[in-house]
Amino acid sequence: MTILTESDFDRRHHALSLREAEVARRESALSDFSKQLTTQHERLRALRADLLRQLGGQRGSHPAPRWPSGPRATTMLVDEDEWWSKMLSRETRAA
């Protein structure tokens, strides 16, 4: 039969109290992380709303095309027709 002495009881009690302290510390850290995450999320939402507001003001005078096939907003650096004619003429010469 095992006899528990007072020192065994004290060691187990100490280990249990250390474990409880660790659990409390982790819960506190998790709570702090959750608050930081919520704050960061709110900041990002505010930045996004501000950015969309600014972009909306810029776009009001010059609406961007809805589809990529729409009219080009910038000029092309290379004439597309000229480029295709060069490419097709190379293919016919190679064949």
C-alpha positions as CSV (number, residue, x, y, z in Angstrom):
1,M,0.0,0.0,0.0
2,T,1.3,3.5,-0.9
3,I,1.4,6.0,1.7
4,L,1.3,9.7,0.7
5,T,3.5,11.9,2.7
6,E,3.0,15.6,3.2
7,S,5.9,16.3,0.9
8,D,4.3,14.3,-1.9
9,F,1.1,16.2,-1.5
10,D,2.9,19.5,-1.5
11,R,4.7,18.6,-4.7
12,R,1.5,17.6,-6.5
13,H,-0.2,20.7,-5.2
14,H,2.6,22.9,-6.5
15,A,2.6,21.2,-9.9
16,L,-1.2,21.7,-10.1
17,S,-0.9,25.4,-9.2
18,L,1.9,25.8,-11.8
19,R,-0.4,24.2,-14.4
20,E,-3.3,26.5,-13.4
21,A,-1.0,29.5,-13.7
22,E,0.1,28.4,-17.1
23,V,-3.5,28.0,-18.3
24,A,-4.4,31.4,-16.9
25,R,-1.4,33.0,-18.7
26,R,-2.4,31.3,-22.0
27,E,-6.0,32.5,-21.7
28,S,-4.7,36.0,-21.0
29,A,-2.4,35.9,-24.0
30,L,-5.2,34.6,-26.2
31,S,-7.5,37.4,-25.0
32,D,-4.8,40.0,-25.8
33,F,-4.2,38.5,-29.2
34,S,-7.9,38.6,-29.9
35,K,-8.2,42.2,-29.0
36,Q,-5.2,43.1,-31.1
37,L,-6.6,41.2,-34.1
38,T,-10.0,42.9,-33.7
39,T,-8.3,46.4,-33.6
40,Q,-6.2,45.6,-36.6
41,H,-9.3,44.4,-38.5
42,E,-11.1,47.6,-37.7
43,R,-8.1,49.7,-38.9
44,L,-7.9,47.7,-42.1
45,R,-11.7,48.2,-42.7
46,A,-11.3,52.0,-42.2
47,L,-8.3,52.1,-44.5
48,R,-10.2,50.2,-47.2
49,A,-13.2,52.5,-46.9
50,D,-11.0,55.5,-47.2
51,L,-9.1,54.1,-50.2
52,L,-12.4,53.2,-51.9
53,R,-13.7,56.7,-51.2
54,Q,-10.5,58.3,-52.7
55,L,-10.7,56.0,-55.8
56,G,-14.3,56.8,-56.2
57,G,-13.5,60.5,-56.3
58,Q,-10.8,60.0,-58.9
59,R,-13.0,57.7,-61.1
60,G,-16.0,60.1,-61.1
61,S,-14.7,62.2,-64.0
62,H,-13.1,59.3,-66.0
63,P,-15.0,56.1,-65.7
64,A,-12.8,53.0,-66.2
65,P,-14.0,50.4,-68.7
66,R,-15.8,47.5,-67.0
67,W,-14.3,44.8,-69.2
68,P,-10.7,44.4,-70.3
69,S,-11.9,44.3,-73.9
70,G,-13.3,47.9,-73.6
71,P,-11.5,51.0,-74.7
72,R,-7.9,51.3,-73.6
73,A,-7.2,54.0,-71.0
74,T,-3.5,54.3,-72.0
75,T,-1.8,54.4,-75.4
76,M,0.0,51.3,-76.6
77,L,3.8,51.4,-76.9
78,V,3.6,49.1,-79.9
79,D,1.1,49.3,-82.8
80,E,-0.7,46.0,-82.5
81,D,-1.5,45.7,-86.2
82,E,2.1,46.3,-87.2
83,W,3.3,43.7,-84.6
84,W,1.0,41.1,-85.8
85,S,1.9,41.7,-89.4
86,K,5.6,41.3,-88.5
87,M,4.9,38.0,-86.6
88,L,2.8,36.6,-89.4
89,S,5.3,37.5,-92.1
90,R,8.0,35.7,-90.1
91,E,5.9,32.6,-89.8
92,T,5.3,32.6,-93.6
93,R,9.0,33.1,-94.3
94,A,9.9,30.2,-91.9
95,A,7.4,27.8,-93.4
